[in-house]
Amino acid sequence: MSTTVQVHLPQTTPLAQGLNAQVARIGHAIWNGLHAVGAARARAELLRVAATSESTNPELAARLRRLAREDWLSQG
C-alpha cells in the first residue's frame, strides 16, 4: 500500500523548509509503524483461523498459513 503525506507550509525560510521535511518524515514513520502493527495482527488472525479450521477444513487451513507467511500486505 502506498500513501503520500503532503504538508504545505510556507517555503519562505530555511526553517519552514526544514520543518516541512521533518513533518513529512515523521508522518511516514508513523504510517510505516501502523502498517507493521496491522500486518502483524493480520498474520496472527490468519494463523488463529487456520488453527481452528484445521480439523474441519485442512485445505483452508493450509492456504491461510501460506498467506500468513507471504508478504502480501506490502504489495499494495
Phi, psi and omega per residue, in radians:
M1 nan 2.348 -3.134
S2 -2.036 2.290 3.131
T3 -2.324 2.407 3.129
T4 -1.942 2.266 3.071
V5 -1.948 2.125 3.113
Q6 -2.089 2.229 3.085
V7 -2.063 2.164 -3.091
H8 -1.857 1.766 3.029
L9 -1.939 2.677 3.104
P10 -0.976 2.347 -3.093
Q11 -1.720 0.552 -3.037
T12 -1.449 -0.384 -3.097
T13 -2.234 2.700 3.058
P14 -1.034 -0.591 3.106
L15 -1.088 -0.776 3.122
A16 -1.112 -0.694 3.112
Q17 -1.113 -0.740 3.120
G18 -1.145 -0.717 3.114
L19 -1.128 -0.708 3.132
N20 -1.056 -0.797 3.132
A21 -1.150 -0.699 -3.131
Q22 -1.154 -0.748 3.112
V23 -1.090 -0.708 3.122
A24 -1.114 -0.733 3.125
R25 -1.137 -0.739 3.131
I26 -1.123 -0.773 3.113
G27 -1.061 -0.722 3.115
H28 -1.132 -0.729 3.131
A29 -1.136 -0.709 3.109
I30 -1.115 -0.786 3.141
W31 -1.065 -0.784 3.125
N32 -1.071 -0.685 3.109
G33 -1.125 -0.778 3.104
L34 -1.111 -0.681 3.110
H35 -1.106 -0.740 3.132
A36 -1.129 -0.720 3.114
V37 -1.121 -0.767 3.121
G38 -1.101 -0.713 3.119
A39 -1.113 -0.729 3.131
A40 -1.119 -0.720 3.124
R41 -1.154 -0.700 3.125
A42 -1.123 -0.752 3.116
R43 -1.087 -0.765 3.131
A44 -1.080 -0.708 -3.141
E45 -1.195 -0.695 3.073
L46 -1.049 -0.759 3.136
L47 -1.179 -0.627 3.110
R48 -1.133 -0.804 3.137
V49 -1.159 -0.652 3.091
A50 -1.062 -0.739 -3.120
A51 -1.151 -0.682 -3.115
T52 -1.328 -0.381 -3.118
S53 -1.763 0.016 -3.090
E54 -0.976 -0.780 -3.053
S55 -1.318 -0.534 -3.095
T56 -1.652 -0.509 -3.095
N57 -2.572 1.371 -3.071
P58 -1.110 -0.517 3.112
E59 -1.162 -0.761 3.088
L60 -1.092 -0.767 -3.140
A61 -1.044 -0.737 3.123
A62 -1.122 -0.717 3.120
R63 -1.138 -0.705 3.126
L64 -1.138 -0.725 3.096
R65 -1.119 -0.681 3.114
R66 -1.114 -0.759 3.095
L67 -1.073 -0.684 -3.134
A68 -1.123 -0.536 3.140
R69 -1.384 -0.473 -3.104
E70 -1.326 2.792 -3.139
D71 -1.778 0.847 -3.055
W72 -1.219 -0.383 -3.121
L73 -1.224 -0.495 -3.111
S74 -1.541 0.003 -3.112
Q75 -1.586 0.042 -3.028
G76 -0.742 nan nan
